[in-house]
Amino acid sequence: LEVAMERVPCALGADALGAVASGEEYELLVTLPGDFGVADAQAFQEFHDLPLTRVGDVVAGAGVRFTDRGAAVTPAGGWDHFA
């Protein structure tokens, strides 16, 4: 997965690096088919009254890569909910 930090929704006063490392700020993260477009996102929002925010892409390779305007960044380790 490749996550573009500049696209991550944040609460007022929070920054994206802090948000992805925190156990307090959260949103649901889902993957959708590559052909799920703007019209699909608008239809979803109208039907459910919930916006969808594209924060990244599924890419070849393993693991999660975080970027900020194209440059690789490393967020601080966050809470491990499965530990």
C-alpha positions as CSV (number, residue, x, y, z in Angstrom):
1,L,0.0,0.0,0.0
2,E,1.1,3.5,-0.7
3,V,-0.5,6.2,1.5
4,A,-0.2,9.9,0.5
5,M,0.0,11.8,3.8
6,E,-1.2,15.0,2.2
7,R,-4.5,13.2,1.5
8,V,-5.1,11.8,5.1
9,P,-8.1,13.5,6.8
10,C,-7.2,15.0,10.1
11,A,-9.0,16.6,13.0
12,L,-8.5,20.3,13.4
13,G,-5.1,20.9,14.9
14,A,-3.7,17.5,14.1
15,D,-1.2,16.7,11.4
16,A,-1.1,13.6,9.2
17,L,2.0,12.1,10.7
18,G,0.6,12.3,14.1
19,A,-2.8,11.0,13.0
20,V,-1.5,7.8,11.4
21,A,0.7,7.1,14.5
22,S,-2.0,7.8,17.0
23,G,-4.6,5.4,18.5
24,E,-7.1,8.2,19.0
25,E,-7.7,9.7,15.5
26,Y,-9.2,7.1,13.1
27,E,-11.3,6.6,10.1
28,L,-12.2,3.3,8.3
29,L,-9.7,2.3,5.7
30,V,-11.0,0.2,2.8
31,T,-9.7,-0.8,-0.6
32,L,-11.9,-0.5,-3.7
33,P,-11.5,-1.7,-7.3
34,G,-9.3,0.4,-9.5
35,D,-12.2,1.4,-11.7
36,F,-14.1,2.9,-8.7
37,G,-14.2,6.5,-9.8
38,V,-15.4,10.0,-8.8
39,A,-19.0,9.3,-9.9
40,D,-19.0,6.1,-7.7
41,A,-17.7,8.1,-4.7
42,Q,-20.3,10.8,-5.2
43,A,-23.1,8.2,-5.4
44,F,-21.8,6.5,-2.2
45,Q,-21.7,9.9,-0.4
46,E,-25.2,10.8,-1.5
47,F,-26.6,7.4,-0.5
48,H,-24.8,7.0,2.9
49,D,-24.2,10.7,3.7
50,L,-20.5,9.8,4.2
51,P,-17.6,11.1,2.2
52,L,-14.9,8.8,0.8
53,T,-11.4,10.2,0.7
54,R,-8.8,8.5,-1.6
55,V,-5.6,8.4,0.5
56,G,-3.5,6.1,-1.6
57,D,-3.1,3.1,-3.9
58,V,-2.5,-0.6,-3.8
59,V,0.9,-1.0,-5.6
60,A,3.2,-3.9,-6.3
61,G,5.5,-5.0,-3.5
62,A,5.0,-5.7,0.2
63,G,4.1,-3.6,3.2
64,V,3.0,0.0,3.6
65,R,4.9,3.1,2.2
66,F,4.0,6.6,3.4
67,T,4.8,9.6,1.2
68,D,4.4,13.3,1.6
69,R,4.0,15.0,-1.8
70,G,5.9,12.1,-3.3
71,A,8.8,12.0,-0.8
72,A,9.0,8.9,1.5
73,V,8.3,9.6,5.2
74,T,8.2,7.4,8.2
75,P,5.5,8.0,10.8
76,A,6.3,7.2,14.5
77,G,5.2,3.7,15.6
78,G,1.6,3.7,16.6
79,W,-0.5,1.7,18.9
80,D,-0.6,-2.0,18.0
81,H,-4.2,-3.1,18.5
82,F,-3.3,-6.8,18.0
83,A,-0.3,-7.0,20.4
